[in-house]
């Protein structure tokens, strides 16, 4: 609302009024500045998406490796439980032989020590298995939930080897991310280089006003007031402006030159980082092939070791019962058999982990997943 002044003095009469304005400024010509800034924004979006994909790939590799580790530790629990049952059966026989006087009392004491040792190994393996399951559940997004592991695929068979595909290296998620980083640096260099260029803008402005005070005066020279809303809100006078403006900061020329040089050096550093990642991944591929070769060799020797350990255990047990050896030789056979049983599935699992490393170096888990589903 507004009030007016009469010719013969002020008044408290109130009327409605309105006022509106519209200003438009459009940079019609920027000499490539806007395109460079849009290209920079798009490059940043592509880099963020590549960063998400490379982190997702890293997480998939971590989860797969944690799954294989969980299988190893779970199987260790089973082996230690079987080892404890074997030692407890031996201890029961030993106690009977000691009470009957067929064996010295020290044999019974050593059997008790072996039983305690086997229980400690079982307790420790269970702790590690529970801890590993908690970690795996966290990475799977299933904290505190029970899940069943596939123990047949990774224990009974060895996967066949597959060659590296050189074309896949270009699409490695990590390398894609570093290439997007280079694209962002190059786009930022171009945006900085064009930031000093002038811009030509089209400007427009519209202004309108309404009032409940009439343009005419009374015969006495006073204003004519109309306090109704319909009289004060409609526009009674308007004006507009249209023009062209140019903005050019001449002093920015020297500053942008130095910033462009600095950004070009950052782009070069990003390129060096990309080259370093290529070398690292290529070295990882060679390491994966070496690990697969040694893992295969170890997996082929593990059954031989297990068979020899079982034969040594049976012979040591027979010799001990016949009184041809002491308890130390028998307990050594226990330890050897326990170690061989663990090595049997650890070496097989290491082959699978080596193939996982190879797929991770290749940047694609498709081949590894195909091996697990055969």
C-alpha positions in Angstrom: 0.0 0.0 0.0 1.1 3.6 -0.5 0.0 7.0 0.7 0.2 10.5 -1.0 0.5 14.1 -0.1 -2.2 16.6 -0.7 -1.6 20.1 -1.8 -2.8 21.4 1.5 -0.9 18.9 3.6 -0.3 15.2 4.3 -3.0 12.5 4.5 -3.3 9.1 6.0 -5.5 7.7 3.2 -4.0 4.4 1.9 -4.3 2.8 -1.5 -3.0 -0.3 -3.2 0.0 -0.3 -5.6 2.1 -2.8 -7.6 5.6 -2.9 -9.0 7.3 -5.5 -11.1 10.4 -5.9 -13.2 12.0 -8.5 -15.4 15.7 -8.6 -16.3 17.3 -10.9 -18.9 21.0 -11.4 -19.6 22.0 -14.0 -22.2 25.6 -14.6 -23.2 25.0 -15.0 -26.9 28.6 -15.2 -28.0 31.3 -16.6 -25.7 33.9 -17.6 -28.4 33.9 -21.3 -27.1 34.0 -20.6 -23.4 30.6 -22.2 -22.7 31.4 -25.2 -24.8 34.7 -25.7 -22.9 33.0 -25.5 -19.6 30.3 -28.0 -20.7 32.9 -30.4 -21.9 34.7 -30.1 -18.6 31.5 -30.9 -16.7 30.8 -33.9 -18.9 34.4 -35.2 -18.5 34.0 -34.9 -14.7 30.8 -36.9 -14.9 32.5 -39.7 -16.9 35.4 -39.7 -14.5 33.1 -40.1 -11.5 31.3 -43.0 -13.3 34.6 -44.6 -14.1 35.7 -44.2 -10.5 32.6 -45.9 -9.3 33.1 -48.8 -11.8 36.8 -49.3 -10.8 35.9 -49.3 -7.1 33.1 -51.8 -7.8 35.5 -54.0 -9.6 38.0 -53.8 -6.7 35.3 -54.7 -4.3 34.2 -57.7 -6.4 37.8 -59.0 -6.4 38.1 -58.5 -2.6 34.8 -60.4 -2.0 35.9 -63.3 -4.2 39.2 -63.6 -2.5 37.6 -63.4 0.9 35.2 -66.1 -0.1 38.1 -68.4 -1.1 39.9 -67.6 2.2 36.7 -68.5 4.1 36.6 -71.9 2.3 40.2 -72.5 3.4 39.6 -71.6 7.0 36.3 -73.5 7.2 38.0 -76.7 5.8 40.8 -76.2 8.4 38.2 -76.4 11.1 37.1 -79.8 9.7 40.7 -81.1 9.5 41.5 -80.0 13.1 38.3 -81.6 14.3 39.2 -84.9 12.7 42.7 -84.6 14.0 41.3 -84.1 17.6 39.1 -87.1 17.2 42.0 -89.2 16.0 44.2 -88.1 18.9 41.4 -88.7 21.5 41.0 -92.3 20.2 44.7 -92.8 20.5 44.7 -91.2 24.0 42.0 -93.7 25.1 44.0 -96.7 24.0 47.1 -95.2 25.5 45.5 -94.7 28.9 44.3 -98.4 28.9 47.8 -99.6 28.0 49.3 -97.4 30.7 47.0 -98.7 33.4 47.7 -102.3 32.4 51.4 -101.6 32.6 52.1 -102.3 28.9 53.2 -98.7 28.4 55.1 -96.3 30.6 53.3 -93.5 32.3 55.1 -90.8 30.2 53.3 -92.0 27.1 49.9 -91.2 28.7 51.2 -87.7 29.7 52.4 -87.1 26.2 49.1 -88.2 24.8 47.4 -85.7 27.1 49.7 -83.0 25.8 48.9 -83.9 22.2 45.2 -83.8 22.9 45.5 -80.3 24.5 47.5 -79.1 21.5 44.9 -80.5 19.1 42.1 -78.7 21.0 44.0 -75.4 20.9 44.4 -75.8 17.1 40.7 -76.5 16.8 39.7 -73.5 18.9 42.0 -71.2 17.0 40.8 -72.4 13.6 37.2 -71.9 14.7 38.0 -68.3 15.9 39.6 -67.5 12.5 36.7 -69.1 10.7 34.1 -67.0 12.6 36.2 -63.8 12.1 36.5 -64.5 8.3 32.8 -65.1 8.0 32.1 -61.8 9.7 34.4 -60.0 7.3 32.9 -61.8 4.3 29.4 -61.0 5.5 30.3 -57.3 5.9 31.6 -57.1 2.3 28.6 -59.0 1.0 26.3 -56.6 2.8 25.0 -59.5 5.0 26.3 -58.7 8.4 25.2 -61.1 11.1 23.4 -63.4 8.6 24.2 -67.0 8.0 25.2 -68.1 4.4 26.2 -71.4 3.0 29.5 -71.9 1.2 30.1 -74.0 -1.9 32.7 -76.5 -0.8 32.6 -78.9 -3.7 33.7 -76.7 -6.7 36.8 -75.4 -5.1 38.0 -78.6 -3.4 37.6 -81.4 -5.8 38.8 -80.0 -9.2 41.5 -77.8 -10.6 40.4 -75.1 -13.1 41.9 -75.1 -16.6 44.2 -72.3 -17.6 43.1 -69.5 -19.9 45.3 -67.0 -21.9 45.4 -63.3 -21.4 43.5 -61.3 -23.9 45.5 -58.1 -24.8 42.4 -56.3 -26.0 40.9 -56.5 -22.5 43.7 -54.4 -21.0 42.3 -51.3 -22.7 39.0 -51.8 -20.9 40.5 -52.5 -17.5 38.4 -50.5 -15.0 41.5 -49.0 -13.3 43.0 -47.8 -16.6 39.6 -46.5 -17.8 39.5 -44.3 -14.7 43.0 -42.9 -15.3 42.1 -42.2 -18.9 39.0 -40.3 -17.7 41.3 -38.4 -15.3 43.4 -37.4 -18.3 40.3 -36.3 -20.2 39.3 -34.1 -17.3 42.7 -32.5 -17.1 42.7 -31.8 -20.8 39.2 -30.3 -20.7 40.2 -28.2 -17.7 43.2 -26.9 -19.7 41.0 -25.9 -22.5 38.5 -24.2 -20.2 41.2 -22.2 -18.5 42.7 -21.3 -21.9 39.4 -19.8 -23.1 38.4 -18.2 -19.8 40.0 -14.9 -20.7 38.0 -14.5 -24.0 35.3 -11.9 -24.2 31.6 -12.5 -24.1 28.9 -10.6 -25.9 25.5 -10.6 -24.1 22.0 -9.6 -25.0 20.4 -7.6 -22.2 16.7 -6.9 -21.8 14.7 -5.3 -19.0 10.9 -4.7 -18.5 9.4 -2.5 -15.8 5.7 -1.8 -14.9 3.9 0.0 -12.1 0.3 0.3 -10.9 -1.2 2.6 -8.2 -4.5 3.5 -6.7 -3.7 7.2 -7.0 -5.4 8.7 -10.0 -3.3 10.8 -12.5 -5.9 13.6 -12.4 -6.3 16.0 -9.5 -9.4 17.4 -7.8 -10.4 21.0 -8.5 -8.8 21.9 -5.2 -5.4 20.4 -6.4 -5.6 17.2 -4.3 -4.8 13.7 -5.4 -7.7 11.3 -6.1 -7.4 8.1 -4.1 -9.1 4.8 -4.9 -8.5 2.3 -2.0 -9.9 -0.7 -3.9 -7.5 -3.6 -4.7 -8.7 -3.7 -8.4 -7.7 -0.1 -8.9 -4.2 -0.4 -7.4 -2.9 -3.7 -8.8 -3.4 -3.3 -12.6 -0.3 -1.8 -14.4 -0.7 1.8 -15.5 2.7 2.6 -16.8 5.5 0.4 -18.3 8.9 0.7 -19.8 11.5 -1.6 -21.4 15.1 -1.7 -22.3 17.0 -3.8 -24.9 20.8 -3.7 -25.5 24.0 -5.4 -26.2 27.0 -5.6 -23.8 30.5 -6.8 -24.0 32.7 -8.0 -21.1 36.4 -8.6 -21.6 38.9 -8.6 -18.8 42.2 -7.7 -20.5 44.3 -8.2 -17.4 43.3 -12.0 -17.3 45.3 -12.7 -20.4 48.6 -13.1 -18.5 47.1 -14.9 -15.6 45.3 -17.5 -17.7 48.5 -18.2 -19.7 50.3 -19.2 -16.5 47.3 -21.2 -15.3 47.1 -23.0 -18.6 50.8 -24.0 -18.4 50.4 -25.2 -14.9 47.3 -27.3 -15.9 49.2 -28.7 -18.8 51.8 -30.0 -16.4 49.1 -31.6 -14.3 47.8 -33.3 -17.4 51.3 -34.6 -18.2 51.5 -35.9 -14.6 48.2 -37.7 -15.1 49.6 -39.3 -18.3 52.6 -40.5 -16.4 50.4 -42.0 -13.7 48.4 -43.8 -16.4 51.6 -45.2 -17.9 52.7 -46.4 -14.5 49.4 -48.2 -13.9 49.8 -49.9 -17.3 53.2 -51.2 -16.2 51.9 -52.3 -12.8 49.0 -54.2 -14.3 51.3 -55.9 -16.9 53.6 -56.9 -14.1 50.6 -58.2 -12.2 49.6 -60.3 -15.2 53.1 -61.9 -15.3 53.0 -62.5 -11.6 49.6 -64.2 -11.9 50.9 -66.5 -14.6 53.9 -67.4 -12.3 51.6 -68.0 -9.4 49.3 -70.2 -11.5 52.3 -72.3 -12.6 53.7 -72.8 -9.1 50.2 -73.4 -7.7 49.6 -76.1 -10.2 52.9 -77.8 -9.3 52.1 -77.6 -5.6 48.6 -79.0 -6.2 50.0 -81.9 -8.0 52.5 -82.7 -5.2 49.9 -82.3 -2.4 48.2 -85.7 -3.0 51.6 -87.4 -3.0 52.4 -85.8 0.3 49.0 -86.8 1.7 49.4 -90.4 0.6 52.9 -90.6 2.0 51.7 -89.1 5.3 48.8 -91.5 5.6 51.2 -94.4 5.0 53.7 -93.1 7.5 50.9 -92.7 10.1 49.7 -96.2 9.6 53.2 -97.7 9.8 54.0 -95.6 12.9 50.8 -96.8 14.5 51.6 -100.4 13.7 55.2 -100.1 14.9 54.1 -98.4 18.1 51.5 -101.1 18.9 54.1 -103.8 18.2 56.5 -102.1 20.6 59.0 -101.4 17.8 58.9 -97.6 18.3 58.3 -95.0 20.9 55.5 -92.4 21.2 57.7 -89.6 19.8 57.8 -91.2 16.4 54.0 -91.7 16.6 53.2 -88.1 17.5 55.5 -86.9 14.7 53.4 -89.0 12.3 50.3 -87.2 13.8 51.7 -83.8 13.0 52.9 -84.8 9.5 49.4 -86.2 8.6 47.7 -83.1 10.0 49.9 -80.8 7.9 49.4 -82.9 4.8 45.6 -82.8 5.1 45.7 -79.1 5.4 48.1 -78.7 2.4 45.8 -80.8 0.3 43.0 -78.3 0.1 45.2 -75.2 0.6 47.1 -75.9 -2.6 43.9 -76.6 -4.6 42.4 -73.3 -3.2 45.6 -71.5 -4.1 45.1 -72.4 -7.7 41.7 -70.8 -7.7 43.1 -67.7 -6.0 45.8 -67.5 -8.6 43.1 -67.5 -11.3 41.3 -64.8 -9.5 44.5 -62.7 -9.5 44.8 -63.3 -13.2 41.2 -62.2 -13.9 41.8 -59.2 -11.7 44.9 -58.3 -13.7 42.9 -58.7 -16.9 40.2 -56.4 -15.6 37.4 -58.8 -16.2 36.1 -61.6 -13.9 34.0 -63.3 -16.6 36.6 -66.0 -17.2 36.9 -66.7 -13.5 33.1 -66.9 -13.0 32.8 -69.3 -16.0 35.3 -71.6 -14.3 33.2 -71.6 -11.1 30.0 -72.5 -12.9 31.3 -75.4 -14.9 
